[in-house]
Amino acid sequence: MKPMTITEKILSRKAGQPLYAGNFATVKADSLMIHDSNAFTTIEAFKTFEKEKILPGTDVIMVMDHFSPSSTEAAANMHIKMRQFRAQQEFNLYEVGDGVGHQLMCEQGHVFPGEIAVGTDSHSCTYGALNAFGTGIGSTEAAGILAYSKIWFRVPETIRINWKGTLPTGVTAKDVALRTVEKIGLRQALYRTLEFGGDLISQLSIDERLTICNMGIEVGAKAALMPPDSVLDTWIAQRPKIRKYEPAEADKGAEYFKVYDLNADDLEPLVAYPPMVNQVVPVGQLQGKKVDQIVLGSCTNGRASDFREAAKLLAGKRVAKGVRLVLLPASKVVLEELLADGTMEALVRAGGMIITPGCGPCGGYHGGLVGSKEVVLATTNRNFTGRMGSQDSELYLASPLTAAAAALTGIMIDPREVC
């Protein structure tokens, strides 16, 4: 049998036969996330299968995160429909304020190494940080899983990304993610898997790995996977529920579509400038640009460690006059943790405004949309035109540390200058 990539190994195990890039397979989905933005279409599609009950075998969750709390009457009615469906079926329903589906899938123990975890959202590639084949699917595919617990895939080719070195002071996993997107380029990984490796990865926490994998879709990747290790095992052991799992490692000699060798030693704090995520420059090149709003959080950088990084700069100080600091925790669990250790109090005292854990302004839904000509620096994952409000606003992406430095000074600035 030929050596396999992580993706090939996971799909082969689930199919019960050796599979390589280009092969097709029908496999069981171990877990499925459905969020409120397309829950209605998924439920309606499920009805067409004429099944009375969801087929057991897949760990299913529905999440009210995109419109949390409801921003329109239509959104409120969608949430009602989700609650009614839950009254008829057995699955986990996460309510308004519980958090973003991707965060909940990971922190609440719905994804494990070596599994297939899918979601009705493109950023379901986040689950690859846990050594799972995580990918986004459509509503009808999700309905098919509810009915039959299965889904088919063409096995993707894999792009290997070897990150070596150590992160310099002031440089974070978000900078690794942005540099990765810049190097690969938009749409250059369409229906291909990103497989990360190298000595840098073993130094990263799971929070940091989640940030990197979350942005895999920004180059078009079908999935983005990290290797298993002791850091992952320790993190998994702390989940509220655990099931038996089998991690998947790449074999020596596995065949890759392309290999990138990147070095973190010379990495700087980076910013992606609008309107594309791959337009990346050191923040120093934009030094002095005025900002109107900072958004700290989201499924990309909304975990407790991200807010603590920001608090290192902001605690005991005040944000610059005229700057709005929006605090968007990835989940209620994260918010409670930050309240307990005083981090959130410090950020609020510095001038931050907490909004409900969920997607909020990231996709332009509510809670921090911006007006004409305003400039936003966010720790989110996309900076497309009009993504966070006005069509002629400007949206830049950066790390929590770089965002905190901008909140403090009112301008884009290298965080190492204010640490």
Secondary structure, DSSP 8 states (H G I E B T S, - for coil): -----HHHHHHHHHHTS---TT-EEEEE-SEEEEETTSHHHHHHHHHTTT-SS--TTSEEEEE--TTSS--SHHHHHHHHHHHHHHHHS-SEEE-TTSB-HHHHHHHTT---TT-EEEESSGGGGGGGGGTSEEEE--HHHHHHHHHHSEEEEE--EEEEEEEES---TT--HHHHHHHHHHHH-TTTTTTEEEEEESHHHHHS-HHHHHHHHHGGGGGT-SEEE----HHHHHHHTTSSS----------TT---SEEEEEESTT---EEE-TT-TT-EEEGGGGTT-B-SEEEEEHHHH-SHHHHHHHHHHHTTS---TT-EEEEE-SBHHHHHHHHHTTHHHHHHHTTEEE--SSSGGGGTSSSS-B-TT-EEEESSS---TTTTB-TT-EEEE--HHHHHHHHHHSB---GGGT-
